[in-house]
Amino acid sequence: MTLRIGDGAPAGAPGWTLMELIIAMTILVAGLAGIMVSLGRVLEGANQTALSAQAGLLAQRALGEMEVQGWAQGASREIPGAAGRFQWQTRIIPDEKTPMELWSSKVIWLVRGKERAFEISRFWFRSRSQSS
């Protein structure tokens, strides 16, 4: 059998028409695009979680360093710091009426030009000898 140009497949022959292939490819591309967008959002969320965890560890470390170094009690202090994309400010604010101090560490970083922050605080009780 010779096939001439313009001859199509006989009616009822197995196979796909060009229109069916175009529709199938369109559905496939749309599905893959949706998966790629979702994957990008998942990766961005995972990155944000990792940055928040790092900020939390930095804030805890800053407060721990202040405790280990035994900062003089009874006066307000602010200690800045920076590492990589993070900057932090650690503060000690005494309460004049009680033997307490507020120790606070705030870590700041930028994500796509927007400022993100993580802050951790705790109260520290001074002994009577330290508060006088």
Buried (B, 14 or more C-beta within 10 A) or exposed (E): EEEEEEEEEEEEEEEEEEEEEEEEEEEEEEEEEEEEEEEEEEEEEEEEEEBBEBBBEBBBBBBEBBEEEEBEBBEEBEBEBEEEEBBBBBBBBBEEEEBBBBBBBBBBBEEEEEEBEBBBEEEBEBEEEEBE
